[in-house]
Amino acid sequence: MSEHARKYWRSLSEAAGDPEFRRWLEREFPEHASEWVGSRRALLKLMAASFGLAGLTACRRPEERILPFSKGVEGYVPGRPLYYASIMTLGGLSTGVLVETHEGRPTKIEGNPEHPASRGAATAFVQASVLSLYDPDRSRAVLRVGRRSSWEEFEAFIASHMKAAGKGEGLRVVSGAIGSPSLADLRAFLLERFPAARWIEYEPLGREAEAAGAELAFGRPLQPQYRFDQADVIVSLDADFLGLDCLAPVWIRQYAERRRADSMNRLYVVETGYSLTGANADHRWRARPSEVGEVARYLSRQLGLGGLKAPDPGAPKWLTAIVRDLERHRGRCLVLAGPRQPASVHALVHWINYELGNAGRTVYYTEPVVRTGAEGLQRLAEEAEAGEVKTLVILGANPVYNAPADVAFADLMRRVPLTIHLGQEPDETAALATWHLPEAHYLESWGDGRAADGTAAIQQPTIAPLFGGRTAAEVIALLADYPQRRSYDIVRQYWLRQWKGREAERAWAQALHDGVISGTEFRAVAVSPDPRRLQALLAQAPGKSEDLELQFHPSSSTYDGRFANNGWLQEAPDPITKLTWDNAACMSPATARSLRVESGDVVELEAGGRRIAAPVWILPGHADGAVSIALGYGRTRCGRVGNRVGHNPYPLRTLNTQGFLRGLQVRKTGRRYPLVTTQEHHSMEGRPLVREATLEEFRAQPDFARKPDGKVDAFSLFREHSYSQGHQWGMVVDLNACIGCNACVLACQAENNIPIVGKDQVRRGREMHWIRLDRYFVGEPDDPQIAWQPVACQHCELAPCETVCPVAATNHSPEGLNDMAYNRCIGTRYCANNCPYKVRRFNFLDYHKGLQEVEKMVYNPDVTVRMRGVMEKCTYCVQRIEEKKVQAKAEGRPLRDGEILTACQQTCPAQAIVFGDVNDPDSRVSRLKRDPRNYSLLASLNTRPRTSYLARLRNPNPELAAEEGS
Amino acid sequence: MQLFEKQVDRYFRIFFLLFLLVLLGGITLFAFVSRPQYTEVGYSPIQPVAYSHKLHAGNLGMDCRYCHIGVEQSAHAGIPPSEVCMNCHARVKKDSPRLAKIRESYETGQPVNWVRIHRLPDYVHFNHRAHVLAGVSCVSCHGRVDQMVEVRQVQPLSMAWCLDCHRNPAPSLRPPELVTRLDWQPDRDPTEIGRELMARRGIKPPTNCSACHR
């Protein structure tokens, strides 16, 4: 099979066989691992200290206190977690969550299986949001011009101030997107009371173009709702619908469910950067951002939209192939454009879908859940210039950092006599505000929200506000003198009004219980395109230019910058670049050659007279003639974790270049900047680890992946365990479903108290993530494909780590787990050295030391917090296994298949991970292990891993595959 | 020139040997006496409220679970909220000065600062629920609390001690409904009863690391 002849590589230096890379690999341990104490003198000093301190151990342990409640809490038993159904809102759209709380502390977030946007899945942002709750750098006090004040003073001030507000002529409110029905109601109340006031919703990563495109195509702004499970063919025009443009985790699930061999969809992607969606594509083409619109125009013409069937002889062959594929799948295909593309491209895409009969099947249209727009800010700037704005209220937004550069929000704020800012952090905007008010985290406050499809749900608090924060609704209630002042009353009264009648109380209780209010999703709207307007769009062809273009995209770590102070997210490697603690100006190898720059060179990016500096990162598969950069870095006032991490691209982003800009100048500065990437860490040295085939090859030879990677020597020196009795745990990871999104990495970090180590430690190869999400490039460095493989401890039946431990700290359990006893480990690291999968992580330093009490509140009490000098690794979430076993025993029944969910499995939006009892032939995991695509990593070593993988399939278009193969 | 006499070398050797012996002996002795059965057993701190288990559980015959409600549902048995004390003491001995702290806690909402007696290291995850439902009595680990005026630790709670029972559970098992009967005496060989229970209820105590260390 030709697949195995293909070369898999992780970095350009590996592909090129760089000797520096070999040296990195061949070191027994990563940098500085073998250097302990500097000198003999230092050693003696340490020894002396140890002897001196040894005497102290004779003292009795410190006295500990147990503090029970004064009065019992109904339904609460100390030691048992409680779960609350709530929602998390990002960019105005919410997704359902279940919050696990221990003794009143939220510690872990899961997706709510009842919620249509989640169906049990949670993204990396949702998983990490619990850490932000305990961020000690959060805003802790009301500030008046930087001086400590109080809510009481603010209340008194605002009451007298608003008396003189008249009709609200000078009152302006800026907020993020508002999907919350009760807050929208409150806004209406405020605007009724102050009719001359204005409210601006701004999201740096808004999706105005989509709605504006619908307005062009259908005459009214509508939001497209996708049904990926109904689409056989998907064409994405720079839409990262599996990654950072994904509005609901359920999209990923719908897509992944259609990757099964019996009904496999086909995904074409045209894009600039390398996105998760591009990495999962069956065919991917690179295009500069402005050329993506060109593709939409080509497609429209070739499909004969508006009766103009005019096959373009100049059209590339691949476009013709796509068009034929789309025409074969009328009503069962889907074309979508990314939020960075202008409204005209979206309009064409809406039209294409309509003409292909997809409207109402794979895509339907509803009223938009949120309406945002940067134009409001422009008008605000003009009004401020004219001195018309007297009071500016900023709710939960940070426009000084992320507003378009030409709005110059900082200057705008200085022109307004009274500015009030509500935010979770004392951030860039807070620094310029007259009043800064601490905002409550979503886990601390009442609220409500709507999912992407309009489904409403209640947000309920799981802890009292830690730092005295209040919600946007409460601040507006103060401003507008609303009858209810507390969020709970505001939200509750709003919904009781909606339901009315005697059943209202019941409905409220039900909504809190389910975490979703059923029947609130938006109805589909019938659409019909306006061909005349669309033809005009087809006619306009933007002039071609050879200018460099710059694309702005969301960050997988900080989103738009709001998660910048979240260490879990900062340290999570970007799925594609594998960069941590940084963003970079990504460009293709060819572009880098023509600019004569290398990865790590600092360049100056200039456009329209504005400039920023950023380091270069050469990204294989990036479009030539373009640079892309992640937003959300280079913050200056977010806290100790995120300040001055990365480079801020917002100064280049203007009102008209929210998605991308043209005419970029790149100048080399001669400076170098250390970028840290995990792409070369823990390499398994070019062995055939990822296995993939095309759908056709799979049909011809279903067991293609079973081919051994070498001669299997089944002889073992060690006594083999018997695995015939009881539960035997095993896992299967379906590489065909895995989209590489990082959710499992973050879920594991939250569940297992995995520390953050920081950029410098990651540089030394000391990252602690138990799950390593390997990203392999396949093919030529200019235009490679990508393959994923999440690798955690494989729980080998004949585990090489166990036989080399001198103190038997790592042992086999009768249920097939590779146990790790932290208290016994003395830190020789022999096990890590002998592990062929490189999944063991060593605590080189005490990463939990010096944490504040509030930071420790996030710990899962069921998992030990590891100290310096011990080894750790994936445990298959043994705490969850034991909990469910005790539960089943208490109920006097056997364990059910699927009852135990590991943290990674539970959160996986693609449902790629299945865990269960391999001794039970009917369990899901057993059935998957019998799948012909099932294979083990490095089977030739005879380690017999309990984790196995299902080989990946690609579904290329036969017309194009033949061409590419030649 | 000779600075030291020849014997000095011999003295030095003898002294050095003695030193080594004393050092080794000292370490051995230290290791021996610092085992949990000497350092932990007998710990009986002064509690903020002089609550007598002997009076309540022994003389009055209250069941353990009246206060320690979590024992069958949770990993922790739990210390009762002050409200539980007040269930009776709102009427019984309602002005007793010894109960002042309980009344104060009940009224102010502030907890009573009980001193922890039975403590396991943070890397040990003991589950009361699993043990009580399997038929391990309170008395196995906590002793005759119903006879203690002031509770003290009677078992070392060391790993070796845990494993003794995990490896040979039969003598410590009894029908689960009798776990809180601290004075219960089996009418026949307890090992026999334990064996029957193990067979009937499928009790196989784990001895692998992750059973307790996670």
HADDOCK unambig.tbl for C-alpha pairs under 7 A between the chains (distance, minus, plus):
assign (segid A and resid 63 and name CA) (segid B and resid 115 and name CA) 7.00 0.50 0.50
assign (segid A and resid 64 and name CA) (segid B and resid 115 and name CA) 5.93 0.50 0.50
assign (segid A and resid 64 and name CA) (segid B and resid 116 and name CA) 5.36 0.50 0.50
assign (segid A and resid 65 and name CA) (segid B and resid 113 and name CA) 5.92 0.50 0.50
assign (segid A and resid 65 and name CA) (segid B and resid 114 and name CA) 5.55 0.50 0.50
assign (segid A and resid 65 and name CA) (segid B and resid 115 and name CA) 4.57 0.50 0.50
assign (segid A and resid 65 and name CA) (segid B and resid 116 and name CA) 5.32 0.50 0.50
assign (segid A and resid 66 and name CA) (segid B and resid 113 and name CA) 6.08 0.50 0.50
assign (segid A and resid 66 and name CA) (segid B and resid 114 and name CA) 5.18 0.50 0.50
assign (segid A and resid 66 and name CA) (segid B and resid 115 and name CA) 6.04 0.50 0.50
assign (segid A and resid 66 and name CA) (segid B and resid 116 and name CA) 5.88 0.50 0.50
assign (segid A and resid 67 and name CA) (segid B and resid 111 and name CA) 5.50 0.50 0.50
assign (segid A and resid 67 and name CA) (segid B and resid 112 and name CA) 6.08 0.50 0.50
assign (segid A and resid 67 and name CA) (segid B and resid 113 and name CA) 5.41 0.50 0.50
assign (segid A and resid 67 and name CA) (segid B and resid 114 and name CA) 6.40 0.50 0.50
assign (segid A and resid 68 and name CA) (segid B and resid 79 and name CA) 5.93 0.50 0.50
assign (segid A and resid 68 and name CA) (segid B and resid 80 and name CA) 6.33 0.50 0.50
assign (segid A and resid 68 and name CA) (segid B and resid 81 and name CA) 5.23 0.50 0.50
assign (segid A and resid 68 and name CA) (segid B and resid 111 and name CA) 5.78 0.50 0.50
assign (segid A and resid 68 and name CA) (segid B and resid 112 and name CA) 6.93 0.50 0.50
assign (segid A and resid 69 and name CA) (segid B and resid 81 and name CA) 4.71 0.50 0.50
assign (segid A and resid 69 and name CA) (segid B and resid 82 and name CA) 6.93 0.50 0.50
assign (segid A and resid 69 and name CA) (segid B and resid 111 and name CA) 5.64 0.50 0.50
assign (segid A and resid 70 and name CA) (segid B and resid 81 and name CA) 4.96 0.50 0.50
assign (segid A and resid 70 and name CA) (segid B and resid 82 and name CA) 4.85 0.50 0.50
assign (segid A and resid 70 and name CA) (segid B and resid 83 and name CA) 6.10 0.50 0.50
assign (segid A and resid 70 and name CA) (segid B and resid 105 and name CA) 5.85 0.50 0.50
assign (segid A and resid 70 and name CA) (segid B and resid 106 and name CA) 5.41 0.50 0.50
assign (segid A and resid 70 and name CA) (segid B and resid 109 and name CA) 5.04 0.50 0.50
assign (segid A and resid 70 and name CA) (segid B and resid 110 and name CA) 6.01 0.50 0.50
assign (segid A and resid 70 and name CA) (segid B and resid 111 and name CA) 5.18 0.50 0.50
assign (segid A and resid 71 and name CA) (segid B and resid 81 and name CA) 5.45 0.50 0.50
assign (segid A and resid 71 and name CA) (segid B and resid 82 and name CA) 6.16 0.50 0.50
assign (segid A and resid 71 and name CA) (segid B and resid 83 and name CA) 4.93 0.50 0.50
assign (segid A and resid 71 and name CA) (segid B and resid 106 and name CA) 6.81 0.50 0.50
assign (segid A and resid 72 and name CA) (segid B and resid 81 and name CA) 5.73 0.50 0.50
assign (segid A and resid 72 and name CA) (segid B and resid 83 and name CA) 6.70 0.50 0.50
assign (segid A and resid 77 and name CA) (segid B and resid 70 and name CA) 5.75 0.50 0.50
assign (segid A and resid 77 and name CA) (segid B and resid 74 and name CA) 6.93 0.50 0.50
assign (segid A and resid 78 and name CA) (segid B and resid 70 and name CA) 6.63 0.50 0.50
assign (segid A and resid 78 and name CA) (segid B and resid 76 and name CA) 6.50 0.50 0.50
assign (segid A and resid 78 and name CA) (segid B and resid 78 and name CA) 6.15 0.50 0.50
assign (segid A and resid 79 and name CA) (segid B and resid 74 and name CA) 5.66 0.50 0.50
assign (segid A and resid 79 and name CA) (segid B and resid 75 and name CA) 5.84 0.50 0.50
assign (segid A and resid 79 and name CA) (segid B and resid 76 and name CA) 5.63 0.50 0.50
assign (segid A and resid 80 and name CA) (segid B and resid 74 and name CA) 5.70 0.50 0.50
assign (segid A and resid 813 and name CA) (segid B and resid 208 and name CA) 5.32 0.50 0.50
assign (segid A and resid 819 and name CA) (segid B and resid 209 and name CA) 6.12 0.50 0.50
assign (segid A and resid 819 and name CA) (segid B and resid 210 and name CA) 5.65 0.50 0.50
assign (segid A and resid 821 and name CA) (segid B and resid 209 and name CA) 6.00 0.50 0.50
assign (segid A and resid 821 and name CA) (segid B and resid 213 and name CA) 5.93 0.50 0.50
assign (segid A and resid 823 and name CA) (segid B and resid 123 and name CA) 6.92 0.50 0.50
assign (segid A and resid 863 and name CA) (segid B and resid 214 and name CA) 5.50 0.50 0.50
assign (segid A and resid 864 and name CA) (segid B and resid 122 and name CA) 6.56 0.50 0.50
assign (segid A and resid 864 and name CA) (segid B and resid 123 and name CA) 5.22 0.50 0.50
assign (segid A and resid 864 and name CA) (segid B and resid 214 and name CA) 5.93 0.50 0.50
assign (segid A and resid 878 and name CA) (segid B and resid 214 and name CA) 6.81 0.50 0.50
assign (segid A and resid 879 and name CA) (segid B and resid 214 and name CA) 6.49 0.50 0.50
assign (segid A and resid 886 and name CA) (segid B and resid 130 and name CA) 5.80 0.50 0.50
assign (segid A and resid 890 and name CA) (segid B and resid 133 and name CA) 6.58 0.50 0.50
